């Protein structure tokens, strides 16, 4: 498909504007000769009718003026024909007299033919129509207009050429920032991602550049997240892979390998891999600003998640207390929200102490879910660090340190958040967006 050129569009627009201007000028000059003939004839007619009245002798009127034959028609104040010249077969039509020095801004074109017929109002209210075959005036005015037109065309050539040159230079100057921005974008690479400079761009192109910079920023963030995730994953998986390799080597040498330990190592690797894949998808969604239009029955989801974890609580002789709002729905995919809630509940079970309390309330268009245990709270200076992937509260504890990072990513992608609340015990607050009513 042939690409349209902005420069070609500008030239086309200028050509159309020039053509429209030329057409308007030609239209305005279309009947200039007849207008000038009529003005000239009006002056002559008033000079001829000076001192003439309805009762004057028609013989006093000149038979010619400035080389042109004259004819007359006299009308009474009531518009009746009183007499007309012998050189006329019928009276000339009565035309209204024009006001002195006043011409309409817009009027229909005048076509006077070879004879000009104008009205000369008399002092007694009568109207003398003066007609003249103005061959001399017609030829003189035509020659004058032709000469002026040729003169204008001769002057138009250098002026038009200069105007075209200035327009060309202006277009080059106007498009130069766009070309500089294009060259700047071509120089970008994965290792060198910088925003497009906008200080020299025209105001009309500023929204496009800002949108491109916003997209570059999100792409840079996404690439950085992927690089950091790969580096962290390689670092985190190195130790369990080494341990598994040693177990397999030991299994070759032993008659009764410890398959239970090998299976546990494999399960841990599988869990970490699944969590890393989920975290990568969520970080990509966050970088791309994806929105979710699904809705979830949050009350039911929390109850079901708590029910699935009851065996873990029973194994530790601990209880869970649930106090939820009824019939609450929030925005977000059910499977992702289930993972977010389950991660926090598992942390409270594996790393917390005493009974677990799950409470829910509503504030400012959000649903707040509080998960609290009786263990000591996280110090304020370490609360944000707990949401960084592979960061564990206690080194060597169960898990890979990805649960809270995944939970925060899921909720933030949906317009919510996750954080620790200050206090003597460990309390995690999960924020969900309330489902918008249709």
PyMOL commands that set and color helices and strands:
alter all, ss='L'
color gray80, all
select helices_A, chain A and resi 6-28+32-48+58-60+135-186+203-253+259-288+298-308+310-315+334-351+380-382+384-387+403-413
alter helices_A, ss='H'
color red, helices_A
select strands_A, chain A and resi 64-65+68-75+81-84+115-121+127-133+295-297+320-323+329-331+356-363+366-376+417-421+425-433
alter strands_A, ss='S'
color yellow, strands_A
deselect
rebuild
show_as cartoon
